Amino acid sequence: MRIPNLLLSTIILFISNFIVRVLGFLYKIFLSKVIGDTGLGIYHMIFNFLMICLALTTTGIPTALSCLVAKRKALNDKHNTNTIFISTLYLAFFISFIISLSISFSSNYLSLKLLKNENLNLFVLSICPAIVIITISNIIRSYFYGIKKVTIPALGQILEQLSKILFVFLLCMYIKDRALTCYIALLGISIGEATNVLFMTIYLYKDNDLINKYTVNIKDFYISSVETIKMSLPITCNRMSNVLLQSISSMMVPSRLALSGVAYTKALSMYGIMSGMVMPFVFLPFTVGSALVVNLIPSISQEMALNKYNNVLKKINYSLLLTTGVGILSSLLFYFFGKDICVIVFKNELAGDYLKAMCLAPLFLSLNQTLSGILHAIRREFESSVNTIAGMIIQLVALYFLLPIPDLNIYAYIYTMTIVSILTCLLHIIVLIKAIKNLKVRRIR
């Protein structure tokens, strides 16, 4: 049982994520001053579209890869480790290249729909290289997660942020046109990720487990690709459904809120406070959770491959204990000091009231994140996806009917999100308990 290694890997990724978030926050402040409000609006619109495109290639496939590589690594199966990694790399590259090519050919149409001006298609074209490069970056990063070398991708992510910021900063020193600086900022995404890919590839070449001149035959490629797709499909569908349902929710909340008797501008303001001021604090525990889950999935997969079910159960208990501890501390912090925090950071007392009312959400949302990761690791990704999607649908239906109630208005959003997170958590726990019973039966045998 190597809990200390799991803890160390989690700490490394937490530190890396924290540094990346701080650099990203400073970068956003810099961008707002350089490209202005309109440029920032265009940047975020194109960036959000990029994230939707990447949901197809950077959610399910990398998670499946880290899980499958860890399994083969545990069995010391170098042939299949090489096969699964190279096959997944080719598969992800092909999918991302097709998406990138489709966007480039329809750039005029997309710029008309997104930016209301087909002459701004250059902004859409700027993200085409990023789709392919970010996909490759995620695949290589997941391979390192699978073989438990988290320091390399952790350093790569910091290097990616630094190189992107440096690229944009140096060019913006000499270019003052705001439209052009917005285009440079979008290009900076590709530059940063390309630097990250180059850095990780150097260490990939030095990796003893990977045969540099390894050739994959058609049969092995087909088998590995099918295995990856079968595991990644529920996760990808889950992510795409979340993106779609969250988009519907963001469009629906202000309009339904206006039916409660508040003016539409006031409804937009209330939703803006929730999404822009309260939710960043609610998702704060996810910094620890995401670092834990990234390590947990390959770690549990490895123990499952070796039939070390005692270790699997101990790691599940450890991860849930850590997540619960962080979640409870966050909930207590927001309940007792939420108002003070929002006043200090945003100069907004109303945001503090909302954050206090939502104090239970961080605990159950972070638990959902960890439980989902555990279920993916023990090959219960389908059940996890069904639970999450069901929760999102219930949330949408509840918001539709509850938001227009005058006595609730925006608090309907707060209470619904909290209750749905608790419900989803309970569904995940039910699936996990059933899976644990099966593990205990295997352990006895």
C-alpha positions as CSV (number, residue, x, y, z in Angstrom):
1,M,0.0,0.0,0.0
2,R,1.7,3.2,-1.2
3,I,-0.6,5.9,0.2
4,P,2.4,8.2,0.8
5,N,3.1,8.1,-3.0
6,L,-0.5,8.9,-3.8
7,L,-0.4,11.8,-1.3
8,L,2.9,13.1,-2.7
9,S,1.6,13.0,-6.3
10,T,-1.6,14.8,-5.1
11,I,0.5,17.5,-3.4
12,I,2.7,18.0,-6.5
13,L,-0.3,18.4,-8.8
14,F,-2.1,20.6,-6.2
15,I,0.9,23.0,-6.1
16,S,1.1,22.9,-9.9
17,N,-2.6,23.6,-10.3
18,F,-2.4,26.4,-7.8
19,I,0.6,28.1,-9.6
20,V,-1.2,27.7,-12.9
21,R,-4.4,29.3,-11.5
22,V,-2.4,32.2,-10.0
23,L,-0.6,32.8,-13.3
24,G,-3.9,32.5,-15.2
25,F,-5.6,35.0,-12.9
26,L,-2.7,37.5,-13.5
27,Y,-2.8,36.8,-17.2
28,K,-6.5,37.6,-17.3
29,I,-5.9,41.0,-15.6
30,F,-3.2,41.7,-18.1
31,L,-5.4,40.8,-21.1
32,S,-8.3,43.0,-19.8
33,K,-6.0,46.0,-19.9
34,V,-4.4,45.1,-23.3
35,I,-7.3,44.0,-25.4
36,G,-10.2,45.9,-23.7
37,D,-13.7,44.9,-22.9
38,T,-14.7,44.1,-26.5
39,G,-11.5,42.1,-27.2
40,L,-12.0,40.2,-23.9
41,G,-15.5,39.4,-25.0
42,I,-14.3,38.0,-28.3
43,Y,-11.5,36.1,-26.6
44,H,-13.8,34.4,-24.1
45,M,-16.4,33.6,-26.8
46,I,-13.8,31.9,-29.0
47,F,-12.1,30.3,-26.0
48,N,-15.5,28.8,-24.8
49,F,-16.1,27.5,-28.3
50,L,-12.6,25.9,-28.2
51,M,-13.5,24.2,-24.9
52,I,-16.6,22.7,-26.5
53,C,-14.6,21.3,-29.4
54,L,-12.0,19.9,-27.0
55,A,-14.6,18.1,-24.9
56,L,-14.7,15.4,-27.6
57,T,-11.0,14.6,-27.3
58,T,-9.7,15.8,-23.9
59,T,-12.2,14.3,-21.4
60,G,-12.9,10.6,-21.9
61,I,-9.9,9.5,-24.0
62,P,-7.1,10.8,-21.7
63,T,-8.9,9.4,-18.6
64,A,-9.3,6.0,-20.3
65,L,-5.7,6.1,-21.4
66,S,-4.3,6.8,-17.9
67,C,-6.4,4.0,-16.5
68,L,-5.4,1.4,-19.2
69,V,-1.7,2.3,-19.1
70,A,-1.7,2.0,-15.3
71,K,-3.2,-1.5,-15.7
72,R,-0.7,-2.7,-18.2
73,K,2.2,-1.0,-16.3
74,A,1.1,-3.0,-13.2
75,L,1.3,-6.2,-15.1
76,N,4.7,-5.2,-16.6
77,D,3.3,-5.5,-20.1
78,K,5.5,-3.2,-22.1
79,H,4.1,-4.4,-25.5
80,N,0.5,-3.5,-24.6
81,T,1.6,-0.3,-22.8
82,N,3.3,0.9,-26.0
83,T,0.4,-0.3,-28.1
84,I,-2.3,1.4,-26.1
85,F,-0.4,4.7,-25.9
86,I,0.6,4.9,-29.6
87,S,-2.9,3.8,-30.8
88,T,-4.6,6.3,-28.6
89,L,-2.2,9.1,-29.7
90,Y,-3.1,8.3,-33.4
91,L,-6.8,8.0,-32.6
92,A,-7.0,11.3,-30.7
93,F,-4.8,13.1,-33.3
94,F,-7.1,11.9,-36.1
95,I,-10.3,13.0,-34.3
96,S,-8.8,16.4,-33.4
97,F,-7.5,16.9,-36.9
98,I,-10.9,16.3,-38.4
99,I,-12.5,18.7,-36.0
100,S,-9.8,21.3,-36.7
101,L,-10.2,20.9,-40.4
102,S,-14.1,21.2,-40.2
103,I,-13.8,24.4,-38.2
104,S,-11.3,25.9,-40.7
105,F,-13.6,25.2,-43.6
106,S,-16.6,26.7,-41.8
107,S,-14.8,29.6,-40.2
108,N,-16.9,32.3,-42.0
109,Y,-20.1,30.7,-40.9
110,L,-18.9,30.2,-37.3
111,S,-17.6,33.8,-37.1
112,L,-21.0,35.0,-38.3
113,K,-22.8,32.9,-35.6
114,L,-20.4,33.5,-32.8
115,L,-19.2,37.1,-33.4
116,K,-22.0,38.3,-35.7
117,N,-19.4,39.2,-38.4
118,E,-18.0,36.8,-41.0
119,N,-15.1,39.1,-41.6
120,L,-13.7,38.1,-38.1
121,N,-13.1,34.5,-39.2
122,L,-9.4,35.0,-38.5
123,F,-10.2,34.7,-34.8
124,V,-11.9,31.4,-35.4
125,L,-9.0,30.1,-37.5
126,S,-6.6,31.0,-34.7
127,I,-7.8,28.2,-32.5
128,C,-7.6,25.4,-35.2
129,P,-3.9,24.5,-34.3
130,A,-4.8,24.6,-30.6
131,I,-7.4,21.8,-31.0
132,V,-4.8,19.4,-32.3
133,I,-1.9,20.5,-30.0
134,I,-4.0,20.5,-26.8
135,T,-5.3,17.1,-27.6
136,I,-1.8,15.7,-28.1
137,S,-0.7,17.4,-24.9
138,N,-3.5,15.8,-22.9
139,I,-2.7,12.3,-24.3
140,I,1.0,12.6,-23.4
141,R,0.1,14.0,-20.0
142,S,-2.3,11.1,-19.3
143,Y,0.4,8.6,-20.3
144,F,2.7,10.1,-17.6
145,Y,-0.2,10.0,-15.1
146,G,-0.7,6.3,-15.9
147,I,3.0,5.4,-15.3
148,K,2.9,7.6,-12.1
149,K,5.4,10.3,-13.2
150,V,3.3,13.3,-12.4
151,T,6.1,15.8,-11.9
152,I,6.8,16.0,-15.7
153,P,3.2,17.0,-16.7
154,A,3.0,19.3,-13.6
155,L,6.1,21.2,-14.7
156,G,4.8,21.1,-18.3
157,Q,1.6,22.9,-17.3
158,I,3.5,25.7,-15.5
159,L,5.9,26.0,-18.5
160,E,2.8,26.2,-20.8
161,Q,1.4,29.1,-18.9
162,L,4.7,30.9,-18.7
163,S,5.5,30.6,-22.4
164,K,2.0,31.7,-23.4
165,I,2.2,34.8,-21.1
166,L,5.7,35.6,-22.3
167,F,4.7,35.2,-26.0
168,V,1.7,37.5,-25.7
169,F,3.4,40.0,-23.4
170,L,6.5,40.5,-25.7
171,L,4.3,41.0,-28.8
172,C,1.9,43.3,-27.1
173,M,4.8,45.5,-26.1
174,Y,5.2,46.5,-29.8
175,I,1.7,45.9,-31.2
176,K,-1.0,48.4,-29.9
177,D,-3.9,47.4,-32.2
178,R,-6.5,45.8,-29.9
179,A,-7.9,43.5,-32.6
180,L,-4.5,42.2,-33.4
181,T,-3.6,41.7,-29.8
182,C,-6.8,39.7,-29.3
183,Y,-5.7,37.5,-32.2
184,I,-2.2,37.1,-30.6
185,A,-3.8,36.1,-27.3
186,L,-5.7,33.4,-29.1
187,L,-2.5,32.2,-30.9
188,G,-0.8,32.2,-27.5
189,I,-2.9,29.2,-26.5
190,S,-1.3,27.1,-29.3
191,I,2.2,28.5,-28.5
192,G,1.9,27.6,-24.8
193,E,0.6,24.1,-25.4
194,A,3.2,23.5,-28.1
195,T,5.9,24.3,-25.6
196,N,4.3,21.9,-23.1
197,V,4.2,19.1,-25.8
198,L,7.9,19.7,-26.7
199,F,8.9,19.6,-23.0
200,M,7.0,16.3,-22.3
201,T,8.2,14.7,-25.6
202,I,11.8,15.2,-24.5
203,Y,11.1,13.2,-21.3
204,L,8.9,10.8,-23.3
205,Y,11.9,9.9,-25.5
206,K,14.0,9.2,-22.3
207,D,11.3,7.0,-20.8
208,N,12.6,3.4,-20.4
209,D,9.1,1.9,-20.6
210,L,8.4,3.3,-24.0
211,I,10.1,1.8,-27.0
212,N,11.0,4.8,-29.2
213,K,10.9,2.9,-32.6
214,Y,7.9,0.7,-31.7
215,T,5.6,-0.2,-34.6
216,V,1.9,-1.0,-34.0
217,N,0.3,-3.4,-36.4
218,I,-3.3,-3.0,-37.7
219,K,-4.8,-5.7,-35.5
220,D,-3.3,-4.3,-32.2
221,F,-4.2,-0.8,-33.3
222,Y,-7.9,-1.8,-33.8
223,I,-8.1,-3.8,-30.5
224,S,-6.5,-0.9,-28.5
225,S,-8.6,1.8,-30.1
226,V,-11.9,-0.2,-29.5
227,E,-10.9,-0.7,-25.9
228,T,-10.1,3.0,-25.4
229,I,-13.3,4.1,-27.1
230,K,-15.5,1.7,-25.1
231,M,-14.1,3.1,-21.9
232,S,-14.0,6.8,-22.9
233,L,-17.4,7.0,-24.6
234,P,-19.5,7.2,-21.4
235,I,-17.1,9.8,-19.9
236,T,-17.2,11.9,-23.1
237,C,-21.0,11.7,-23.4
238,N,-21.2,12.7,-19.8
239,R,-19.0,15.7,-20.4
240,M,-20.8,16.8,-23.6
241,S,-24.1,16.5,-21.9
242,N,-22.9,18.6,-19.0
243,V,-21.6,21.3,-21.4
244,L,-25.0,21.3,-23.2
245,L,-27.1,21.3,-20.1
246,Q,-25.0,24.0,-18.4
247,S,-25.3,26.1,-21.5
248,I,-29.1,25.7,-21.4
249,S,-29.1,26.5,-17.7
250,S,-27.1,29.7,-18.2
251,M,-29.5,30.9,-20.9
252,M,-32.6,29.8,-18.9
253,V,-31.9,31.2,-15.4
254,P,-32.1,35.0,-16.1
255,S,-35.3,34.7,-18.2
256,R,-37.1,32.4,-15.6
257,L,-35.8,34.6,-12.8
258,A,-37.4,37.6,-14.4
259,L,-40.8,35.9,-14.1
260,S,-40.5,36.1,-10.3
261,G,-41.1,39.9,-10.5
262,V,-37.6,41.3,-10.8
263,A,-36.5,43.3,-13.8
264,Y,-34.5,41.4,-16.5
265,T,-31.5,43.6,-15.9
266,K,-31.7,42.8,-12.2
267,A,-32.0,39.1,-13.0
268,L,-28.9,39.2,-15.1
269,S,-27.1,41.0,-12.3
270,M,-28.1,38.4,-9.7
271,Y,-27.0,35.6,-12.0
272,G,-23.8,37.4,-12.8
273,I,-23.0,37.7,-9.1
274,M,-23.7,33.9,-8.7
275,S,-21.6,32.8,-11.7
276,G,-18.8,35.4,-11.5
277,M,-18.3,35.9,-7.7
278,V,-19.9,33.0,-5.8
279,M,-19.2,30.0,-8.0
280,P,-15.4,30.5,-8.2
281,F,-15.3,30.1,-4.4
282,V,-17.7,27.1,-4.5
283,F,-15.4,25.3,-6.9
284,L,-12.2,26.2,-4.9
285,P,-12.0,22.7,-3.3
286,F,-11.9,21.3,-6.8
287,T,-8.2,22.4,-6.9
288,V,-7.4,19.6,-4.4
289,G,-10.1,17.3,-5.8
290,S,-8.8,17.4,-9.4
291,A,-5.2,16.8,-8.3
292,L,-6.4,13.8,-6.2
293,V,-8.6,12.3,-9.0
294,V,-5.9,12.5,-11.6
295,N,-3.7,10.4,-9.4
296,L,-6.4,8.2,-8.0
297,I,-7.7,6.8,-11.3
298,P,-4.4,5.2,-12.5
299,S,-3.5,4.2,-8.9
300,I,-6.7,2.2,-8.3
301,S,-6.6,0.8,-11.8
302,Q,-3.1,-0.5,-11.1
303,E,-4.2,-2.2,-7.9
304,M,-7.3,-3.7,-9.6
305,A,-5.0,-5.2,-12.3
306,L,-2.9,-6.9,-9.6
307,N,-6.0,-8.1,-7.7
308,K,-4.9,-6.1,-4.6
309,Y,-8.5,-5.4,-3.5
310,N,-7.4,-4.5,0.1
311,N,-5.3,-1.7,-1.4
312,V,-8.2,-0.5,-3.6
313,L,-10.5,-0.3,-0.6
314,K,-7.9,1.6,1.5
315,K,-7.3,4.1,-1.3
316,I,-11.0,4.6,-1.8
317,N,-11.4,5.3,2.0
318,Y,-8.3,7.6,2.0
319,S,-9.5,9.7,-1.0
320,L,-13.0,10.0,0.4
321,L,-11.7,11.0,3.8
322,L,-9.4,13.7,2.3
323,T,-12.1,15.1,0.1
324,T,-14.6,15.1,3.0
325,G,-12.1,16.9,5.2
326,V,-11.4,19.6,2.6
327,G,-15.1,19.9,1.7
328,I,-16.1,20.4,5.4
329,L,-13.4,23.0,6.0
330,S,-14.6,24.9,2.9
331,S,-18.2,24.7,3.9
332,L,-17.5,26.0,7.4
333,L,-15.3,28.8,6.0
334,F,-18.0,30.0,3.7
335,Y,-20.8,29.7,6.3
336,F,-19.0,31.7,8.9
337,F,-16.8,34.0,6.8
338,G,-18.4,34.0,3.3
339,K,-19.8,37.5,3.7
340,D,-16.5,38.9,4.8
341,I,-14.6,37.2,2.0
342,C,-16.9,38.5,-0.7
343,V,-16.8,42.0,0.8
344,I,-13.0,42.0,0.8
345,V,-12.5,40.4,-2.6
346,F,-15.5,41.8,-4.6
347,K,-16.8,44.6,-2.4
348,N,-20.2,42.9,-2.6
349,E,-22.3,41.9,0.4
350,L,-25.0,40.2,-1.6
351,A,-22.4,37.8,-3.0
352,G,-21.5,37.0,0.6
353,D,-25.2,36.2,1.4
354,Y,-25.4,33.9,-1.6
355,L,-22.1,32.1,-0.7
356,K,-23.3,31.6,2.9
357,A,-26.6,30.1,1.7
358,M,-24.6,27.8,-0.7
359,C,-22.1,26.6,2.0
360,L,-23.0,22.9,1.7
361,A,-22.5,22.8,-2.1
362,P,-18.6,22.7,-2.0
363,L,-18.7,19.6,0.2
364,F,-21.0,17.5,-2.0
365,L,-19.7,18.8,-5.3
366,S,-16.1,17.9,-4.4
367,L,-17.3,14.5,-3.1
368,N,-19.1,14.0,-6.5
369,Q,-15.8,14.7,-8.3
370,T,-13.9,12.2,-6.2
371,L,-16.7,9.5,-6.3
372,S,-16.9,9.9,-10.1
373,G,-13.1,9.4,-10.4
374,I,-13.3,6.3,-8.2
375,L,-16.2,4.8,-10.2
376,H,-14.2,5.4,-13.5
377,A,-11.2,3.6,-12.0
378,I,-13.2,0.5,-11.0
379,R,-14.9,0.5,-14.4
380,R,-18.2,1.9,-13.3
381,E,-18.0,4.9,-15.7
382,F,-21.4,4.2,-17.3
383,E,-23.2,4.3,-14.0
384,S,-21.3,7.5,-12.9
385,S,-22.3,9.2,-16.2
386,V,-25.9,8.2,-15.8
387,N,-26.0,9.6,-12.3
388,T,-24.4,12.9,-13.3
389,I,-26.6,13.4,-16.3
390,A,-29.8,12.5,-14.3
391,G,-28.8,15.1,-11.7
392,M,-28.3,17.8,-14.3
393,I,-31.7,17.1,-15.9
394,I,-33.4,17.2,-12.5
395,Q,-31.7,20.5,-11.8
396,L,-32.9,22.0,-15.1
397,V,-36.5,20.9,-14.5
398,A,-36.4,22.2,-10.9
399,L,-35.0,25.5,-11.9
400,Y,-37.6,25.9,-14.6
401,F,-40.5,25.6,-12.1
402,L,-38.9,27.1,-9.0
403,L,-37.1,30.3,-10.3
404,P,-40.3,32.2,-11.1
405,I,-41.5,31.8,-7.5
406,P,-41.2,35.3,-5.9
407,D,-40.3,34.1,-2.4
408,L,-37.4,32.0,-3.8
409,N,-36.0,33.8,-7.0
410,I,-32.2,33.3,-7.1
411,Y,-32.3,31.2,-3.9
412,A,-34.1,28.6,-6.0
413,Y,-30.8,28.2,-8.0
414,I,-28.8,27.9,-4.7
415,Y,-31.1,25.4,-3.1
416,T,-31.6,23.3,-6.3
417,M,-27.9,23.1,-6.9
418,T,-27.2,22.1,-3.3
419,I,-30.0,19.4,-3.2
420,V,-29.1,18.0,-6.6
421,S,-25.4,17.7,-5.6
422,I,-26.5,15.8,-2.5
423,L,-28.8,13.5,-4.6
424,T,-26.0,12.8,-7.1
425,C,-23.6,12.1,-4.3
426,L,-26.1,9.5,-2.8
427,L,-26.5,7.9,-6.2
428,H,-22.7,7.6,-6.6
429,I,-22.4,6.1,-3.1
430,I,-25.1,3.5,-3.9
431,V,-23.2,2.4,-7.0
432,L,-19.9,2.4,-5.0
433,I,-21.3,0.3,-2.2
434,K,-22.5,-2.3,-4.7
435,A,-19.1,-2.3,-6.4
436,I,-17.3,-2.6,-3.0
437,K,-19.4,-5.6,-2.1
438,N,-18.2,-7.3,-5.3
439,L,-14.6,-6.4,-4.5
440,K,-15.0,-7.9,-1.0
441,V,-16.3,-11.1,-2.6
442,R,-13.3,-11.3,-4.9
443,R,-11.0,-10.6,-2.0
444,I,-12.4,-13.6,-0.1
445,R,-12.0,-15.8,-3.2
